[in-house]
Amino acid sequence: MSELNVNAIPAINAVDGFNPADFVRNTVGDEGENDLYLDVKYRLLWFRLHRPNGKIEPEIVQLDDKSAVVCCKVYADKTDPADQFIGKAYSQRFSTEERFGDRFLEIAETVAKGRALADAGYGTQFCMNGEALTSIIADAPVKMPPDEEEDHPSSVAVSFAAAQSATPVPAPKQQAKPQSQSFTEPPKASAPEPPKTVDEYLQVMTVDQAKMVKIDFGKFSGWTLGDIAMKSPGDLAWYVKNYSGHNLALKAGAIKLLEAAGQMAS
């Protein structure tokens, strides 16, 4: 797909402030060819931003200990009749495939959602490799760039460290010893260190904490990520894709809120 075509893609199901082409990544097809792919979580976010009253309805068609078949339908509005869907797709996964294992039902559902969204126009433009029919790529995470610096604790890190240190550590009971023996107190537990990487933030940060992270630069200076999520949700994607500053909590918070929005759409 040419750069010109990629730049023209946002005109389909356009959302102000959200450009799905920014989240496309390169994959390698079964025959070694280079393809473009838009992860399902970004299709879910795109759909929710474009149609906040829409509905995604997965249904288990067949399930046993060997395989799962899932059908998913996409509706422009949650009040639309059952037969008035704008996208529909099926997916089947087998438990015998090692890369799926006991997650075969979960993967089948995710793939069905991704295909149905593509059928509705949220990702069709990027499905160059047959929707990765034999792969688990339908729900593969997008790796974030390495952090510039690790020594930048923020309010979220401080609140997390404070929450852990607030839990009292019971002191060990002292046993009576002969007076001739000296007693050495056990070392006190040290306060937990604040997160030092984006991944560490994501492991401990809650959605509520993500909403409280403040922007300290640019046109949204003084806003919280929660404010942006409510008033200008499309701009959250910019902080995930383009922000490379020192405030690791800011990038982690934007990722956390985007993931939460994707889960709400499912």
N, C-alpha and C positions, 0 to 999 in steps of 0.2 A: 504494500500500500504506500503511495507516495505521500510526502510531507504535505502537499497541497490538499489531498483527500483527507488526511488526518485533521488538518486545521478546519476543514469544512464540516466535520462530524458534529460539533456542538450545536449546529443549527437544527439538528433533529432532536426533538424533545428538550429544547433549550431551557436551561435554568440560569437565572441571573447570578453571576458570581461563582458558578461551578462549571468547570470545563473537564469533562470526563477524559479527554485526550491527555490531560496532565498525568493520569494514573495508569495509562496503558504501559505494559511492559513487553519486552521481547521474549519469546519462547522458541524452542526448537521443536519442529514437527517430527512425526514418526520417520520421515525420510530425510531428516537433517536440514530441512528448510527453515528459514527464519520467519516466525509469525508474530502477530500482535495479539495481546490478550488483556482483557479488562476483568479483574477479579470480581467474584460474585458480591463481595461486601461493598464494592463501589457501585455495582449495578443496583443493589438494594438502596444505598444512600441516594443515588441518582433518582430512582423511582420515587422514594419518599419525599425528596425535595420537590420533584415535579408534580406529583400527585399525592398530597398529604392525606387525602381522603380515600386513596386507593386501597386495594386489598390484594394480598398474596395468599393463596389457599392451596397448600400441599395436601395430598391425600394418599394414604398407603393403599395401593391396589392389590399387592400380594406380598406376604411376608412369611418366611419360615426360617429354619436354622441354616439354610444354604444361600438364600438370596432375598433381595427386596426389590420391589418395583414401586416407584412413586410417581404419581401424576401431580403436576402443579398448574394452577390456573391463575392468571393475573387479571384483575379488574380495575378499570379506571376509577370506579367509585364503589365503596363497600356496600352501597344499597342497590347496585346493579343486579338484575336477575341472573340466576346461575348459568344460563346459556349465553350471556352477553359478555364473555371474557374477551380481552384484547390480546392475550397470549396464552399458549398452552403447550406443555411438553411433558415427556416421560423420561424416566431414568431407571436403569437396573444396575445393581452392583451385587457381587458374590462374596460370601464370607470366606471362600477358599483362596481368594487372592490375598497374598501376604500384606500388601500395602494398605489394604482396607481392614482386615481382621474383624474385630467385634464392632468396628465403626461403619460397617457396610451400609446399614440403614441411614445413618447420619449423612454419609457421603452421597448416597442415592438421592436423599432429599435436597441437599445443597446443589447437586448438579441439576436436578429437575427445576429448582428455582432459577438457577442461572440461565438455563435454556429457555424457560418460559419468559423471563425478562428480556432475553435476546429476541425472542419471537415478538415481543411487544415493542421492540425498538430501543431497548436499553442494553446495548452491547452487541447487537447484530453486526455493527460496523467493524467490530474488532475480532469476530470469530472466524479467523482465517484457517484454523487447523481443526475444523470439525468439532469444536467445543471440547477438545482434549478427551475424546471418547474413552481412551484406555488409561487415563491418568487421574491422579488425585488433585490435579492442578486447580480444579473448580473452586477449591477453598484454600488455596495456598496463600500464606501471608506475604505481604510486601515488606522487604527488608528496608530499614531506615538507614540513612547515612551515618557514619561514625560521628560521635560527638567531638566538638572542637576542644572543650575543656571539661574536666570532671569535677573541679573544685568550685562549685557554684550552688550551695544549698539555697533553697527557697522556702516560702512559707509552708508549702505542702510537705517538704522534707522535715521541717522543724516540727510541724504538727504531728507527723507520723512518729518522729523520734520521741516527742513528748508523750504521745499516747502509749508508747511501749514502756518508757521509763516510769510512767505513772502507775504501772502495775507493780505492786509491792513484791519484792523478792524476800520470801521468808528466810530469816536468819537461822542457821543450823543450831539445834539445841546443844548447849554446852554440857558435856559430861563431866561429872566430878572426877578430878584427878588428884593424886597425892600432891601435897604442898611442895614436895621436892621437885616436881616437874613443872616446867613453864608451859603456858598455854598461848598459842599463836592464833590470832583471829584469822578466819578465812578471808581471802581477798574479796572486796566488794565488787558486785557485778557492774561492769562499765556500761554507760549509756549507749544505746544502739546508734551506729553511725547513720547519717542521712544518706539517701540514695545518691549514687555517683554517676549513673548512666541512665539513658532513657528507658532501657529495658528494666532496670531496677525500679524506676518510678512506676512503670506500668504494672509491676508485680504487686505494689503496695497501695497504689493510688485508687481511691474510690471515685465514682462518677460525681458525687457531691463535692469532693476535693477538687476534681478537674474543673468544675463550674466556678470555683472560687479563685482560680489562678488569674492574676491580673496581667494585662498587657502593659508593657512599660515603654513602648515606642510606637511611632507611626500614627495613622489617623484614628486608630482605636485605643490610643494611649489612655489609661485610666479605666478602660472597660475590663470586665472579666470575660473569660471564655464562655461562661453561662449567658452573659449579655449577648455575645455574638451568636451563640447557638439559637437564641430566641429571636433576635432582630435581623441577623444577617448570616444565616447558617452556611451559605455557600462559601463564605470567607474562611471557615474552619479548615477547608481543604488546603488553603494557601499555607497555613502554618505547618501542616503535615508535609507538604511537598517542598516548600521553598525556604522555610525558616532555618537558619544555620547559626543562630546566635548562642549566647552562653546560658540562657535560661532553659535548662533541660525540662523543668516542670511545665513550661509553656508548650513545648512540642509534645511531651507525653500527655498533657491534658487534652490537647487537640485530638490526638490519636484516640484517647479514651472516649471522648464524646462522639467521634465519628463511628467508632465501633459500637457504642451504645445505640446510635441512630440506626445502624445497620441491623442490630438485633431487634429493635422495635419494628422494623419493616418486615421482619420474618414472621 
